[in-house]
């Protein structure tokens, strides 16, 4: 008997997972019973929308506003496995328990550390040098299910969120291709999480992306990297209007000439780098601003 599987997926790592499972389905190694993805107008982040229409036959793909509206349908299938990938909605416990051999997902942290929401953005903003993608069994708690495997992901000092997401996508395929065959054989690891080591992250809000120019340069730089495209971007105000910042460069130069300037002061515009801005302890260049046509004046102070 071929193992049966339902996939609930979105985003690029969801597409990677769908391609992986559909190839196995076409080769007769699994029976992919159905694929659930977001309706086009229900995608949480439009910048991260990835169309899945042309990968599987139309009758296999169902677009939904909320996955929990399909509990009965999924329970009736009673598949061997359910995979949930790139999905931000909380999945009802009845869906989690509908599979015979496990409902499996991925989380971007070294579980049990950093359970919860917005993990990559928190990690980059706080200067993490590495994280991990954890493949684990979903349970009724928050990211507390047994761990199958983890792949460490390096976060370089010049990595933006898009760079880290690319690494997450590669890790998704690596973990799938290594451990799904073991899951089929009943030989995959199942490691309980140490609750004493558990930490939690809340969902970030727009307020968390606000730049405080009276903090150190590295903290501002990390924040800009953490929420750059395709995330909502770090923001400040200029003449009482919001501007968003997508790129930054730290300048390690002497502050002697600008010592008495207020943090947030625009010091100049350097070709190839953008506007130079005074911080609490240094200078940072900001570039790729929104609105795209905005012009900042030297001597003005951001965030006032």
Beta strands, then each sheet from edge to edge (+ up, - down):
strand 1: 3-9
strand 2: 30-38
strand 3: 61-64
strand 4: 81-85
strand 5: 102-107
strand 6: 115-116
strand 7: 130-137
strand 8: 147-154
strand 9: 200-201
strand 10: 234-238
strand 11: 241-251
strand 12: 266-270
strand 13: 274-278
strand 14: 283-290
sheet 1: 3+ 2+ 1+ 4+ 5+ 7- 8+
sheet 2: 6+ 9+
sheet 3: 10+ 11- 14+ 13- 12+
end
